[in-house]
Amino acid sequence: MKLHLQHIFTSICVALVAGHAVGDDNLSCKDWERQALLKIKQGLIDDYSHLSSWGNAEDKKNCCKWRGVSCSNQTGHVTSLDLRGTCTPFDTSYLPLRGNISSSLLELKHLNYLDLSCNDFGRNRVPEFIGSLVDLRYLNLTYAGYVGTVPDQLGNLTNLQYLDLRSNYHLDAKSLEWLSHLSLLRYLDLSEMDLSKATDWLQAIFKLPLLIELHLSSCQLVPPPLLLPLTNSTLKSLAVIDLSANYLTSSSLYYWLFNISSTLVKVELSVNNLQGPIPGDFGNMKFLQYLGLGANIFEGGVPNPFGNLSRLQYLDLSLNELNQDLPTIVRNLSGPVQKSLVYLDFGWNRKITGLLPDVTGFSSLRFLNLRDNKLSGSIPKSYGQLPVLFALDLGWNQIEGPVPDFTSSLSLKELYLQGNKLNGTSLGTSIAGLSSLLVLDVSTNSLDGVVSEADMSKLSRLLYLDLSSNSLSLEFSSEWVPPFQLDVIRLGGCKLQSHFPRWLQTQTNVSMIDISHAGILDTIPDWFWDHSHRIEHLNLSHNQIYGILPDLSSKFSEVFASIYLGFNNFSGPIPLFPSNLTALDLSKNSFSGPVSFLCNPTPFLTYLDLSDNLLSGELPDCWKSFGKLSILNMGNNNLSGKVPISMGSLSAVETIHLRNNHLVGKLPKSLKNCTKLTFIDLGQNRLTGKIPAWIGNKLSDLVFLSLSSNEFYGNIPLNICRLARMQILDLSLNNISGNIPECLGNFTAMASEESSSLTITHSFDSYFYPYFDTALLVWKGREFEYKNTLGLVKSIDLSSNKLVGEIPFTLPSLAGLVALNLSRNNLSGLISPNMGRLGSLNFLDLSRNGLSGGIPIALSQLSHLGVLDLSYNFLSGRIPESNHLLTFEASSFAGNAGLCGRPLPRSCPGDDVPGGGDNTGNHDGEDKLIDTGFYVSLGVGIIVGFWGFCGSLILSSSWRYAFFKPVNSIEDWLYVRIATTWARLWR
């Protein structure tokens, strides 16, 4: 973007250095100034020979010809000293000077230009004597490695017009009162200086009437006074203001900002705490060309006055909370601004809705970002016809339909459509003619069809290709030579045919390759490893690649490399890998042999997954070289021996999986040094000893702990109750004895019914991929692997031990508990009615203990309960007749001789006699004197009367005739009486 500021500061710099070049070759510099320069050289460490010309034979006397030195063409005095180094790690043309600047600098009394930027002055303080160079008009100390408080003596430089102190190690200022003396200042940059204590920063700025550019980014500014006096001369020349990354609020900023707005060309307020609607007053800044409001808390949409900003070229409203629909936003930007806008960014608002509107009216638009919102509908054809569009980002919305034809967008260089619902088979033809395209990302959609060689034949400048997570088929012949040289190749999930893609042999500049989930059934050819010297990230996982890996220690990038070969069919021993490895995943293969390769130092390794192989032998005791390791998974192998003591050196480790091996012995005390551990799975080994108390004392961040299926004994240490973040505790299948600690109710995370995340996730220094922990948990009598929902599980499993005593009364306080398994122990006592408070409980197994008493009716309140096992205890009484408890099978209550009632086949006493219902079921208004005993007596009397009287009627026909004649008259009455009595008995 071409701003008028370029012309402004070009003229400033020209004025500052005018006359520096020597006009007469015979004019020599002053002797005392030459001596001063040589003393300055002595105080510096010149590793890269920048000052080699100072004092050499050819120009020994004429210092005006020394590198970085300029003199007046009238007097010969040194007026300019330019010792700037390099500011970027990739620029090797200038490299930094080190050491200190000598006070001999003061001998250069006519110096008006001093540039010491981009050097390393050893974290020393800014020299106070610089404040004595009163002729200075230009001072640049940016990226110079200075620390401490900026000296007030800089306020003596009253001729200064340009001051840049940005980006040092840690500069601060308690006050900026000294700044107010620099009344000629036009350019000021104090970015990244700590001004949190300089409450007078704005007052000092207001005393700089000629100031044109102001940069105070990342200065921890305190909010300015709400009502600061303004004068007609206040900042009347200010064109650029950058207050980004200071977390300023709107109430204290807008008042003075909109009162100095008449000359503003650039306003950068990103990364603050500005909130509420976007003020329409920005629309009154008639010279405004650049407006940065990203990363704030703005709501609503774009005000109507923005449409009148006829010079606005750059508008950034990303990372806010705008919720206006996009068609309305575009409508509010209609008018003169449509013709001027070059850069338009509404990305990452996440609440902007609506269909994609027509944007052809924005004829100058080169960059359009609408990423990560809630846009829907299809992409209009007009988006493929914007004449000067450089970059289009519609990623991570809800856009459907096919990819439109972009072949008319000949200037398009970056196209991001990932994370939508795009479908259809037209991708190949839609992008076929984009000869300027550098980046193509259509990943994570529903695209299918074929991408052919012809579709890619004109993409000669393509550097970044991401077609992953679609159903695309890439039909490239083995002889195809692509027209491009890719840097990033991401084709995970695409169909690449069964053979290893031979066209990759032509790509010699690749830094990243992901062809996972691609259906490859082949070996890796040797040429691939020979072309791996630039690869920083390789993902060939989830294929059917087989064979034996060669020695890779001399392959891959010289910077860092991450390698993912999991879920394949590799076999043989694990080879040596390069020492600069940051991530290695060889899981779910058939690698065999020892893991001694680990003792080849890999100090940058953060992620190591060797799980689910056939590895054997002992764990090596050389973990001291893995200081950055965060993820360690060696589960499901045949590893033996003890857990090495040196594993306690893994100070950065967050998760350790050693499950299902043959490890023996006690846990080493050194593991208490792994204080960042959140996940430990040592289940299914033969570890022994008591559960260490230091687990609770030192590993306070633990979320998951499994020591199941080992040989631990002794009591559960009370210290384990300190693990407030614990969500899953599995100590099952050991020889643990004693009582269950009452303090288990202190597991704060289990007391909450909500979970912070679906998964248990770890970040590590690798390329794109977080690590999701997995765990095997017993559920409904079977083992299930949990990964995508592991973060929702809150479980305690103490089953199959030798625990005694009662179930702790504190356990019902764990309202978020999903599974509780205390089966196969020697627990006694009653089941507390408070168990009904475990509202999230889905799995409850208390079987095979010595519990007694009745089943509390409160268990029927557990509406989420899907698995219940109370079998083989000493429970008694009636099973509560709740609809929920009756859904469980009889096996859930079997082995309790005293239990009765459904669903058991054993009835409770009285259930087989009419009227045997529970007398607690009487309803209001019924005669409560008529109880069960009454109806039993009535039954006995009926039987005796029947055989004493009615039997005679059967034997004598005359009696029978005489009796039934009057009985017929009361037949109806008797029928009604019996029916009503039976109904009452049924109730």
Salt bridges, closest charged atoms under 4 A:
ASP31 OD1 - ARG34 NH2 2.14
GLU33 OE2 - HIS77 ND1 3.16
ASP47 OD2 - ARG98 NE 2.83
ASP82 OD2 - ARG84 NH1 1.91
ASP115 OD2 - ARG84 NH1 3.96
ASP164 OD2 - ARG166 NH1 2.04
ASP172 OD1 - LYS174 NZ 2.85
GLU177 OE2 - HIS181 NE2 3.27
ASP189 OD2 - ARG166 NH1 3.88
GLU213 OE1 - HIS215 NE2 2.39
ASP242 OD2 - HIS215 ND1 3.83
GLU321 OE1 - LYS351 NZ 3.88
ASP372 OD2 - ARG350 NE 3.16
ASP393 OD2 - ARG371 NE 2.80
ASP466 OD2 - ARG490 NH1 3.53
ASP530 OD1 - LYS555 NZ 3.38
ASP612 OD2 - LYS588 NZ 3.23
GLU654 OE1 - HIS762 ND1 2.88
ASP681 OD1 - ARG659 NH1 3.13
ASP701 OD1 - ARG725 NH1 3.47
ASP773 OD1 - HIS657 NE2 2.68
ASP773 OD2 - HIS762 NE2 2.40
GLU783 OE2 - ARG659 NH2 3.43
GLU881 OE2 - ARG878 NH1 3.25
ASP911 OD1 - ARG878 NH2 3.03
GLU926 OE2 - ARG987 NE 3.24
